[in-house]
């Protein structure tokens, strides 16, 4: 999932400018400020004290317990190897922090300022002199340079896609580092460099950063690892003398004294553990659990709270993903045909308690979605590729197959059968199987799952496929095996989600491009290799303003949809949260949803909860 993005203040050669957005210098070619926006102006001026969606006076203290699924075997989150422990981002600082109430704006954390030219062909970060590691050593330009070079050359493949346009990184002062960019337009690059977690060079020079480890690493962030038991739990403790605790981006956040993650075998076990008081806060992703899973006395008595928080986040795409590297799925007509076998309306009514909307965009729930036929702005982008794209891109609005929800989807299966016949498949009455007219091979594949919760969705889909003579095997594996197989693209079909921000950019390379299709660990799970998509991704990254970014996102969305890479699932515009009544929370919820790092333990509520025999008291104390 990607951090959100925002603008900056101008520093030039001569004139100091005072405005509603802070103090800085102004020039036509060079800008400097406490933050930067992807497009437009920053919401928060250079003298802001805190984000609007926090309580700057929130009390510090208390313990929060959270749940996680599966297990872990490493604290090195920067490489592809191993299963990473939950919460490791809490021990590191980034150069900058995104706000949750702007499309994409970044504000300084380790960086006291950011400088960019008008064409954003380079950026300079000046580090704060007061920033230091947990061992007391100052954070230096050498740390930043070492971190970047390591991540780009030996880190997770993700970083090579994300930061691949950086041509050079160099120290230009005691606390100043300059990143120069390759030719081309990449307006997002200064912002996503701000997301960089900086690592301590002096620590990793004595440890191998390319290997998994269970030695707690040195960090600089608001928390550090206090204790752990691999595959069972990990405890983080707030650093009392954390150097950045009074920064505007941190004020009112990181309030818990301890954060404990406890691991459970699967979601079903985790739900029961939560209701038994084993952990305190849960974001509910199961519609069935949300509708029926919390009917316990604690909820009726008000000690367990169940709330929906509406948000305006881009929902991205979740769906059954075809691995087009497999020959059985390399025909677009076959992929489209199989989408008619998934009955969303029946599933939504019968399995999901009518809680969801059908997803029909890779940027669902946002203005970035391709709705209707292409707009004039989209046509300008798409017209040069007309002969290379399906004609539906220009003439039709993509809609997922629909049914009446009765469970009888005979009409859709008939459409599927006609598409399959056109793609060279026929029904062998003797075998009662669908076979290819030339090879005689059956249409058979495996649906790989990581959670038993998805079996109730995959099994009805499997039955509809059987009516077409298609054999689908549903297989659920543990998280370690699932991670290994998806990273190496060893699957036929999986369920996955492509998260999207309100300002898509460089991460699209990792999702869709030809280069990513063959890169182990990339998010191009479908194996898409399409020159038009490659070019559309680069054009999106180079979009000079918000209006053009929206048009390019819509154009890319439209092309991806008509590739039939996925069978779209569903989404909701609400965060479904269940928690024990021990928390305080800010009055304001930003448009991107709740910010749990701004919650705190309310001592009176916590005492009342324990006195009533719920929460921590059920676990034998704090």
N, C-alpha and C positions, 0 to 999 in steps of 0.2 A: 503495500500500500503505500503513496507518495505524499510529502509534506506540502502544505498550502503556501501561496506566494504573494509581495507589495512594494511602494516607491521611495524615493530618496530626495535629498536636498542638495542644492547646487553649490559647488565650490569652484571658483574660477581664479583668474589671475589677479583681478583688481578689486572688484566691488563687492562689499558685504551686503547681502539681501536679507531683510527681515520680512517674514510672511506668516500666514496662519500655520505654516508647516515647519516652523523652526528657523534656525539661524544657519546660514551657510554662505558660501561664495558662489558667484554666478558667472558663467561663461557659456558660449555657444558650443564648446567642444569638450568640457570637462566638468564633472559633477562629483561632489562629495557629500556624505551625510551619515546620519545615525541609522538609516535604513534604506530600503530600496523596494520599489513596486514593479511588478511586471509591466503594467500599463497604468497610466494615470498618476494620481497623487497618493501619498501615504495618509492614512487616517490619523495616526498618532504623531504629534510634533516631537522635535528633538528634546523637549523638556518634559515629556509625559512621565507620569509617575507609575502608572500601571495600566494594564488592559481593562476595558470596561466590564468584562465578564468575570472578574475575580473580586474577592473581598480582600482588600489590602490589609485589613486588620484581622484576618483569619487566625485563630489560635493554632499554635504548633503543639504536636504531641499525639500520643495514642498509636495504636497498632491497627492496621487494616490487613485482612487476609483475602487473597484472591485465588481463583482456581485456574489451572491450566491442564491441558490434555496431553497424554503421552508421556514423554520424559525428555531428559537432556543429558548430553555427555560433553559439553564444552562451554567455556566462557568466552571463546574467541568468535565473535559474531561477524568478523570481517572476511572470512574465507568460506568456500563452498562446503568444506568438510564439516561433518558433525551435526548434531541436533543442538541448537542454541538454547540456553536457558532463557526463560521469560524475564523481561524487565531490564535487560543489560544496558539499554539506552540510558537508564537513569544514572549510570556511573560516569558518563562522558558528557562533556559540553560540546556544542556545535559552535561554529563561527557566528551563526545568526539563528534567530528563532522566528517561525512564522506565526502570524496572528490568526485567530479562528473566526474573525468577523470581517475579513477582506478576501477578495478572490485569490490573490497571491502577493503577500507583502512580507518582507523579512526585516527583522530588527536585531541590532547587535547584541551578542552575548560575549564570546571571546573577542570578537572584533568590536573596537570602539567606533570604527568608521569603515565605510566602503567607498571607493572611488571608481568611477567608470567614465570613459569618454562617451560622446553622444552616440557613436556607432556601436558601443558596447563590444569593442574588439579586444579589450583587456579589462582587468579589474585589479585593484589593490586593496588588501585588507591591512589595517593597522590594529595590532593586538593590544589588549588592555595591559598596562604594566602591573595592575593589581591581581591579574589572573595567575593562579598557581596550582600545581598538582597536589594530590592528597599527601604526598611526602614532603611538601613545603617548597619544592623547587619551582621556579617561575616557568610559565608556559612561554616558549620561545618561537621565533620564526623558524628555527631549525626543526622543531617538533611538527609544525604545520607542513613544511616542505617534505620531511620524511614520511609523514602520514599520507600525503597525496601520492607520492611516488610509489609507496608500498601498495596502496589500494589499487592504483592504476596498473601495476605490473604483476602483482602476486595476489591481490585480493579477489573477492567474489567477482565473477564475470559482469555482474550488474554494473560495477564501477566503470568498466571499460566502455560500456554503452552510454552511461550517464555523463561521463566526463571526457569522452573521446575527442572532443573538439579543442581541448587544451593542448597547445603546442609547446609551452614552456612555463616553468615555475621558477622564480628566482627571488632571493633575498635582496631587498634594495634599501634596507635600513635595519636598525636594531630590532624593531618590532613590526616591520613592514614587509609584506610578501606580495609580489606581482604575478598574476596569472595572465599569460598571453594566449590568444586563441587563433586557431587555424582560420584561413580565409573563408568567408561565408557569413551569413547572418544567423546569429544564435542569441537572441535577446534574453533568453532565459538563463544562460550559462552563469552570469554573475550571481543570480539568486540561488541556483542549485549548488553552486560552490559554497554558498553560505550555509547549506545544510550539512556540510562536511563535519564529521566527528573527528576531533584532533586527538592523536595518540601520543603518549610520552616516548620520545626517541630513546632516552637513556634507559628506560625499562625494557623495551623490546630489543635493544641491542644485546641484552643478556638473556633473552628468551626467544624462542623460534616463533615468529608471528605467522608462519605458514602451517603450523600444526594445531590440532585441537589441544585444549588444556583445561584442567580443573583447578589450576592455581588462580585465585582471584586476582585479576589484573589491576594495575594502577590506573586510576582515573582522576578526573578533576570536577565531576558533577555533583549534584546535590545529595547523592546517595553513594554508598559503597557496600560491597558484599560483607555481611557480618558472619553468616554461617550458611551451610548448605549440606544437603544429602542428595547425591545424584539420583535423578529419576523420581525423587520423592518431594523435595522442597528446596527453596532458596529464600534466604532472608536478607533484605536490604535495610540498612540503618542510615538515617539522615545524618549528614555531616554537619555538626553544630557550627563549626567555623567556616562553612562553605563560603568561598571567596565571592561568589556571585549572588548571594542571597538578597541583596538590596538593589539589584538591577531592576529597571522597570519591567522587563519581560518576565522576571521571576517573582516579583512582589505579589503576595497573595497565593502563591503556588508552592508545591512541594511541602505540604503541611504535616504529613504523617511522620511520626518518629520512626516507625518501622513499617515495612511492606513485606509481607510473606506470601510467596506463591506456593500453593500445594498442588501436586500433580495427581491426576486421576486417569484411570484406564481409558475411559471414553465419556461422551457427553451424558449418557444415561446415569452413570455412576456419579458424575460431577453434580448433576441436578439433585440427586438424593442426598449427597453430602452437603450441598448448599442448604437444603431444607432442614438438615440436621444441625445446622449452625457451624459447619466446618470452615466456611468462608463467608465474607460479608457483602460482596457486591457481585452482580452477575448481569451481563448484557445478554438478553435472551434472543437467540436466533431461530429457535424452533417455534413455529406457530402453534403446534399441538401443546407444547409445554406452556406457552403463554396462555392458551385458552383453558387448559385443564390441569396443568402440572403443579399449581400452587394453592390448591384448595386444602389448606391446613389451618389449624387454629390460630397460629401466629399471624396469618394474614387477616383473619376476621377480627382479631383483637388489635390490629394496627401496629404490631411490632415488626411485621414484615410488610414492606411497601412495594407496590407494583405500579410503575408509572411509564407513560409514553411521552417522549419529548420530540416534538416535530422539528425537523431540520430541513435545510435547503442544500445539502451536499449532493454533488454529482454521484449517482449510484453505480456507474460503470456497468459491467455486464457479468452476470453469472449464467452458466449453462453447461449442457453436455458438450464437451469439446471433441471434435473429430481430429485425430492425428492424421493429417493428409500425407504423412510419410508412408503410411500403410496404403498398399495398392487398392484395397477395398474401398478407401475413402477418397481416392484422388480424382473422382468424377463429381463435379458440382451438382449434377442432377441426382446422384445417389444421396448426397448430403441433404439436399432439399427434400427428397422423398422421405427420408427418415424423420424429418421434423414434423411431418404429418401424423406420425405415430405417437407423438407426445400430446396428451390431452390436458392442457393447462386448466381449462375451465372446470373439468371434473376434479382435478387435483386440488384446485383452489377451494372448491365448495366442500369436497369430501375430506381432504387431508389438512387443509390450511385454514379452515374456518373463515374463508372469504376475506383473509387479511391482506392479500397481496394484489399488486398490479402486474400485468404481463410486461416484461421487459422487451422493448423493441428498438433498442439503441445501445451502442457501446458507451454512451454518455447519458444514460437515463436520468430523468428528474432534473434536467438542466436545459439551458438555452443552446447548448452545444449539440443537441440531438437533431438528426436529419428527419424532419417531419414533412409530409406531403411530397410534392415533386420538387426538384431543385430550384432554388431561388436564383435570381439573376446573378447574385454574388457567387453562388456555388458554380453556376454554369461557366463563368469566366475561368474558374479553376479547373473544371472537369472537361471542358470542350476540347482541349488539346489531346485528350486521351480517349475520345469517343470510339475510335475503331478498336481500342484495346480493352474495352470494358463491356460487360453485359448491357444490352440495350435497356434493361429494366432500370438501370441506374438513372437514366435520363427521362424515362417515361412513366415510371410507377413509384408509388410510395410503398416502402417495405412494411408489411404487416405479418406478424406471426400467424400460423394457422389457428383457426378458431373452431370451437364446437359449441353445442348448446348445453354442455355440462351434464348431460344425462348418462354419460359413460358409453353411449353408442356413437362411435365416431366413424361409422361405415363410409360416409362421404369422403372424409379425409383419407382413409385407407385406400379408397378407389383412386384418388388423385395420386397417392404415393405409388400405387401399382403401375399407373400409366407412366409416371416418370421413370420408374425402374425398367419398364419394358423399353422405353426410349433410350436408356443407358446400356442396353444389351443384356438385361437379365430376364429370366423366364421362370415360371413355376413348374417344377418337376412333380407331377402328380404321384408318381411312384414313390419318390423319396419324401414327398410332401415338404419340399425345401425349395427355396429360391436359389437358382444356380446361374452362372454366367453362360451365355449362349455359346461362346467360343471355347473357354477353358473347362467348363463343366464344374468349376469350383463353387462351393456354396457361399452365400453371404453370411458370414459368421464372425463375431468379434466379442471382445471382453470389455465390460464397463468396470473400470477400476475405481473403487471408493476407499476413503480413509475413515469414514464415520458410518456406523450402523444406522444413524438417523436417515441417511439418504437411501437406504434400501427400500423404504416405503414409497419413494418416488420412482426409483429405478425399476422395481419389480412390476408395477402396472405398465410401464413403458415397455418392458421386456415382453409382457403378454400381448400387447398390441403389435409388436414386431413379429411375434410368432404367427399372428393371423396373416402376415404377408409372406410367411415362409422364411423369415430371418431368425437366426439363432443368436441370442445375446446372452453371454454368461456374466452374471453379476458377482464380483469378487471384492470383498472388503479385507484390507490388509492393515497392519499396524503402521504407525506414523513413520518409523524408520524406513521400512520397505517402500512405503508410498513416496517418501521424499527421494529415495534413491532412484526409483523407477521414473518419476516425473522429471527429475533433473537430467536423466539420460534419455528421455523421450521413449522409454520402454513401455508403451501402453497403446491401446487402440482408441479408447475413449475414457475421459475422466470428467469429473465435475470440477470446475474452477471458477474463480472470480478475477476479473481484471479491474482493480480499483482505479478510479480516475479522480483527479482534482478539478477545481473550477478553471484551471489554467493549464491544460495539457501541454507537454513539450517533449523534452529529451527522452523520457521514459518510453515514449511510443516506439522508439527504435528497438528497444528490448522486447516489446510486445509483438511487433508485426513485420520487421524487416527481414530481408533475405539473409543478411549477415547473422542475425540472431537465430535463424532457423537451425543452424548447424553448431551453435555455441552452447556447450553443456551448461545447464543451469539457467539459461535464458527463460523469459516468460513467453516466448513464441511457441507455446505448446502445440498449436495447430500445425506448425511446420510451414506456414505460409511463405511462399517465395513469389513475389509479384513486383515487377519493376515499377508499375504505376504506383502501388502502395508505398514502395521505397521513396519515390519522388514526392508523393503527397505528404509523407511524414516529414521530410526535410523542409518542404514549403510551410508546413504548420509551425515547425520550430522557428522559422525565420519570419513569422507573421509580425509586422511592425506595430500593430495596434490591436486593441480589443476587438473591434469590429471585424478585422481580417482574421484574427484568431478564431472567432466564432464561425466564420464562413469556412475556413480551412478545416476546422473540427467537424463541421457538418458534412463537408465533402468527403473527408476520410471515413466518417461514420457510414455514410451511404455506400461507399465502395466496399467496405468490410462486410456490411450486412448482406449485400448481394453475392458475396463469396460463399455464404452459407457455411461458415467455419464452426458455428455452434448451433445448438438447439436452445434458444433463449429460455431462461427460467423466469424469475419474478423479482420484484423489489418492493420496498416500502419507504415512505418518506418520514418514518418515525424511528427513533431509538427506543427499544423496549428494555427498560431497566428494572431489575428487582434487587432490593437491598434491605438489609436489616436496619432498623431505625436507630442509628447511632451517628449519622452524618449531619453536618451542616453543609449548605451549598450556596453559591452566589445567587442573587436575585435574577441576574441577566444570564440567559442561555444564548450563546452566539449562533449565527445562522448555520454554522457547520456542525452544530450539535453540542452535547455536554462536554465539558473539559474536566475530567475526573481529577486531574492534578490540582484543580482549584477547590476541591472539596476538603473538608476537615472533619475531625472527630469532635462531636458535640458532647462534652463530658456529662452533662445532665441527661441527655438522651441515652448515652451509653450506660450510665449508672441505672437508669430506669429499666433498660433492657435486661441488664444482668440481674437486677433485683427481681424481675418477673420470671427469671429462669430461662431466658432466651439468649441467643447469640453467644458471646464469650463464655457465659456461665455454663452453657451446654457443653463447652469444650474443657471445662475445668479451670476457667480463669484466663487472664491475659498473659 
